[in-house]
Structures are given as structure tokens and as C-alpha cells.
């Protein structure tokens, strides 16, 4: 059987190499300086940048000198979070793991860091003010006019508890507010990742090294 001759087109294809992304050994070893599309970025202390980005969206980028991104992130993430918080009348963010009120949503809402931390203090106070039968003791008063305080106990589905009252007052706004604050927290996880790892180390302008 005669061997097929390679056509000029196939020869060209075999010679053309797909563009590759080369990372220096320093980057692979965890160096704080990375180069993206010919621009060198100093990520400084990645772990501190990630912590700052969690505490205040965009703060890690300010620490790294990436102020444009930092401003964009703090405005966009906190705007979504505050919008959701106001839609739910300030009651959609609270920390609770009591029977009938396991607030798993808070795990995502807490992605915005310091803004959601009062809920932990209020949740701990409510835990201390709940008797063994699962009821809030008489005389309990939440801090800060009830900001991010859990509802009074017990919370029972299909009964007229405090959560049902919030739904009655704010309607679909309560549900939407919960989702908005969760989405803001999720978005900030991406911001934290960007502060820790930097932009994706891929060419974005189409330029190739000679």
C-alpha cells in the first residue's frame, strides 16, 4: 500500500503550534508576582489579600494596588447585598440553627464578611436566651434595635410565628431579599479567589510572544 503524501495544508497544520501559556518557576513556587498579558501584577501577601477581600469586598485588591477592580467589587457586591437586606426589611440576614429554623442561607450571606458579622453576635444572644423547651425567655431584648437578630422561638412551619409575620409584611420582598444577599455572598467568593490567585494567567489581547 502506497504511503500518502502529506498535503501542503496538513504540513502547515502540523507546523502550526497552538499558543501555550508559560508560567515561570517563581509563579509555580507561589511567588507573589504574576504576569498577565505582558503586565506584571504584585499580589503581595496572598493570604492577607484574601482575608481583606472577605472582610470588605474589594479591600484585598486595594491592598494589592488594584484600585479600579477594588472599587468595582465593593460597589457591586455591597450594592446587591444592601438591596436584598432592605427588600427584606433588615430581617433576611440572621444566624440560626434551631429546630424549625435552620438558616443555611447565612453560610452564603456571610461571604460578604464584616457586614454580616452582627448576625453571629445576635444568634449567640438568642441561643443563650432560649430555654430548654425551645422558647425565648421573657425579657429578652436583641441588640441594635434587632439588627440581624433571629426570630423569637419557637419557629414552627405553618404556624403564626415571627418569620410568618415577616413574610406577611414584606411579601415576595422577603424571599427576594434572601436570594439577593446570598448571591452577593457568592459573588464575593469569586472576588476572594481573584485577590488570592490574581487574574486568570491567560493572554486576553491575542498578542503572542515571538
N, C-alpha and C positions, 0 to 999 in steps of 0.2 A: 504494500500500500504506500503510495507516494505521500511524502510529507507535505503538508500545506505550507505555502509560503505566507509569512505574515504580511498583511496589507499595510500600506503606509499609515492608515488610520489607527490600526491596532498597535503599531510600533509607537506612534505618538502617545497613545493612551498609556502604554507600559512605561514610557519615559516620564510622563507627567505624574508627579507625586502630589498626593493630596496634602494641603497645608497642615503642618504639625505645630503643636504648641509645646515649646520647650520651657521647662522650669529649671531654674538654676539650682544647684545642690543646696545653696543657702536657704532658698524658699522651702525646699523639701525637708530641710532640717529644722523648720519652724522659725526662720528669720522673719523679722517684723517688716522688712521692706519687700514689696512685690512690685512687679512691673506689668501694667496692663496697657496694651496698645501704645507702647512707647512712653507711657507716663509712669514715673516711679511714685509709689504711694507708701508712706511710712505709717504702718498700723500701730506703732508704739507697743505698749503692753496690751496684747490682745485680750487677756482675761479681764483686765481693768476696764477696757473699752466695752466689752460685752456686759459687764456688771453695770456700768454707767448707762448703757443703752437700755438695759432692763429697768433701772430705776426711773429714768426720764427718757422717753423716746427721743433719739437724736443726740443725746448728751455724749454718747460714745464717739460719734462722728465729729462733734465739736472738739473733743479731746484729741482726736487724730488730725485736726485741722481741716476736716472735710465739711466746711460750714454750710455749703449750699445744700448738700444732702441732709445734714442735721436739721436745718431749718425746714426743709420739705417734710421730713419724717415727724418732727414734733408737731407741726401744724396739722398734717393729715391724720396721724394716729389719734392725737388727743381730740381733734375736732369730731371724729367719728365716735370716740368714747363718750365725750361730753354730750353729744347729741342723743345718744342712746340713754345716757344717765338721766337727762332731762325728760325724754319721752316717757320714761317710767316713773316720773315724779321723785327721782332720787332713791327709789326702793329696789331697783333691779340688781344692784351690786351688794351682796352680803355673803358672809361665810357661815355656812351651817351644814352639819352632817347629822342632824337629829332625825329620828324616825318620822317619816312623812314629809320631811323637808331636807332631802339630801341635795344640796345646792352644788352639783358638779359643775355648773356653768361658771362658778367662781374660779375654777382652775384655769380657764381660758381668760376670763376677765382680768385676772391678776397678771397677765402678760404685760400690762402697761406699767407695772411696778409700783412706785410710791403712791400714785393716785388711788390705787385700790387697797393700800395697806390699812386704812382705818377700819375696814371690814373685819380684819383679823382681831383687832382690839375689841370691837363691838361683839364679835362672835364669842370671844373668850368671856366677856362680861355676861353674855346671855347664858353661856354654859354654867357659870357659877351661880346664876340666878334661877336655874331650873331645878325644881325639887325632884326627888326620886320617882315620883309618879309621872314626870314629864311635863309639869305645868310651871309656867313662870310665876315666881313668888310675888306676893303683893308688895308694893313699894318699889319695884324695880323701875329705874329710870335710865334710859340709854344716854350716852354722852353725845355732845354736839347736836342737840336737838334731833337725835335719831338718825344722823347721817350714817348710812350703810349699816344700820342695826338690823339684825334678823327679826322676823315677826315674833310676836308673843306665842308661847307654847300653850297648848299643843297645836300642831298644824295637821289637819286631817282632811284628806281629799273628800270633796262633795259636802263639806260642812262649812258653816259661816265663820271661818277664821279670819285672821288679819290678811293673809295672802289673797283670799277671796275678795276682801274689801278693796285691796289694791287693784285687782283685776276689774272690779266694778267701777272704780273711779277712773282708771286710765285706759280701760278697754284694750284695744289692739296695741296701743302705745306701750303697754307694759311688756307685751311679747316682743314687739319690735325693738324696744329699748334693751331687752335682754340679749337679743341677737346682735345688735349694733355694738354693744360693749364686748361681746365675745369675739366678734370679727376684728375689732380694734386690737384686742389682746393677741390674736393670732397674727395679725399683720406685724405687730412689734416683735414677734419671734423671728420673723424674716429680717427685721432691722437689726436685731441682736446678732444674727448669723452674719450679716453684712459687715457689722462692726468687728466681729471676731476674725472672719476669713477674708474680708476685703471683697471688692467686686469680682465677678467671675473672671478668672485669668484667661480670657479668650479674646482674640482680636475682634474689635467691633467696627473698625473703619474699612476693613477689606484690604488694608495695607499688608504686604508680605515682605519679610526681610529678603534682601538679595543674597 
